Amino acid sequence: MSTPPVIGPDTVLARSDEVLEADIDNEKVMMSVERGEYYGLDAIGSEIWALFEKPRSVAEVCAEMGSRYDVSADVCERDVVAFVGDLVADGTLRLVDPQK
């Protein structure tokens, strides 16, 4: 079993190419074609998902979410790291080499 990647502020992520998505009643519904699994995101999860349309660092996403919501930088980073860590673990988001 492989060790999950460590996600931090400098980690650059992007959406997986194999995920299909649709908006239904203010929620994002996604399907992993490769795994045949469905996922649902609430409004804030959907906003974070939208920010990863193009490769971005976790810090960039945290800065954007911090400008939208009254949340401390520490809490925002902790919550975003936990959320995107789950999406990386299930293959919905992928790590991007920032050097490329």
ABEGO torsion letter per residue (X at the ends): XBBBBBBBAABBBBBBAABBBBBBGGBBBBBBAAAGBBBBBBAAAAAAAAAAABBBBAAAAAAAAAAABBBBAAAAAAAAAAAAAAAAAAGABBBBBAAX
